[in-house]
């Protein structure tokens, strides 16, 4: 179940195996229709709330939390740095993330495959 709203979190608690919040900057709620999620601190606060909702619903174990590290997105042609990604992943895990979704950049299939290889060798093997 995705989304940053309390309603999305409740759906995840009631029906889902995991909750997937969307990273988004402060002030983005009016454009995106979901509360902002600007970083690991905001995620940690929402994960605490997710656990409260789970306990109140009598759920034995809360849903997992699938986070998206923004440092690897390649937005605006920016090249990602493995050390920055590892730092962000560490922060997300400390905030309560139990899984990751990674949006690797790529202009074509060959470029995308190279990014997968790079991510595998410089990040995955270290986490």
C-alpha positions in Angstrom: 0.0 0.0 0.0 1.5 3.3 -1.0 1.1 6.9 0.0 2.0 9.1 2.9 -1.5 9.8 4.2 -2.9 8.4 7.4 -5.6 6.7 5.3 -2.8 4.9 3.3 -1.2 3.8 6.5 -4.4 2.4 7.8 -5.0 0.5 4.5 -1.5 -1.0 4.9 -2.3 -2.0 8.4 -5.6 -3.5 7.5 -4.9 -5.1 4.1 -1.2 -5.0 3.3 2.1 -6.7 3.9 4.0 -3.4 3.6 3.5 0.3 3.5 5.3 2.3 0.7 5.6 6.0 1.5 6.7 8.4 -1.2 9.7 10.7 -0.6 8.5 14.3 -1.2 9.8 17.7 -0.1 8.1 20.0 2.4 5.4 22.1 0.7 4.6 19.3 -1.9 1.3 18.2 -0.3 -0.9 20.5 -2.2 0.6 19.3 -5.5 0.8 15.6 -4.7 -2.3 15.2 -2.6 -0.3 13.4 0.1 1.6 14.7 3.1 5.3 15.5 2.6 8.0 13.0 3.4 11.2 15.0 3.2 13.6 12.5 4.7 14.5 9.9 7.3 13.4 11.9 10.3 9.9 12.2 8.8 9.9 8.5 7.9 10.8 7.6 11.5 7.9 9.6 12.8 5.5 8.0 10.4 6.9 4.5 11.1 6.2 5.1 14.8 2.6 6.0 13.9 2.3 2.9 11.7 3.3 0.8 14.7 0.8 2.5 16.9 -1.9 1.9 14.3 -0.9 -1.7 14.0 -1.0 -2.2 17.8 -4.4 -0.5 18.0 -5.7 -2.8 15.3 -4.5 -5.9 17.1 -2.0 -6.7 14.4 0.7 -8.9 15.8 3.4 -7.5 13.6 3.2 -4.2 11.7 3.5 -4.1 7.9 7.0 -3.8 6.4 8.1 -0.3 5.3 9.4 0.0 1.7 11.5 3.2 1.3 12.9 4.9 -1.8 16.4 6.3 -1.5 16.4 9.5 -3.5 20.1 9.7 -3.7 20.2 7.1 -6.4 17.4 8.4 -8.6 19.5 10.2 -11.2 17.0 13.1 -11.4 18.0 15.9 -13.7 21.0 13.9 -15.1 22.7 13.9 -11.7 25.2 11.0 -11.2 24.7 9.0 -8.0 27.5 8.4 -5.6 27.6 5.0 -3.9 28.8 6.4 -0.6 25.9 8.9 -0.5 23.5 6.0 -1.3 24.9 3.9 1.5 24.6 6.7 3.9 20.9 7.3 2.9 20.1 3.6 3.1 21.6 3.5 6.6 19.4 6.4 7.6 16.3 4.9 6.1 16.9 1.5 7.8 17.5 3.3 11.1 14.2 5.1 10.6 12.4 1.7 10.1 12.6 0.8 6.5 12.6 -2.9 6.0 12.9 -2.9 2.2 13.9 -0.6 -0.7 12.7 0.4 -4.1 15.5 1.8 -6.3 14.9 3.9 -9.3 18.1 3.7 -11.3 18.7 6.2 -14.1 19.3 5.1 -17.6 18.9 6.6 -21.1 18.6 3.2 -22.9 18.8 -0.5 -22.1 22.6 -0.7 -22.2 22.9 2.3 -19.9 20.3 0.9 -17.5 22.1 -2.4 -17.4 25.4 -0.7 -16.6 23.6 1.1 -13.7 22.3 -2.2 -12.4 25.8 -3.7 -12.5 27.2 -0.6 -10.8 24.6 -0.6 -8.1 25.1 -4.3 -7.5 28.8 -4.0 -7.1 29.1 -0.7 -5.2 26.0 -0.8 -3.0 24.2 -4.1 -2.7 27.3 -6.0 -1.9 27.9 -3.6 1.0 24.5 -3.7 2.7 
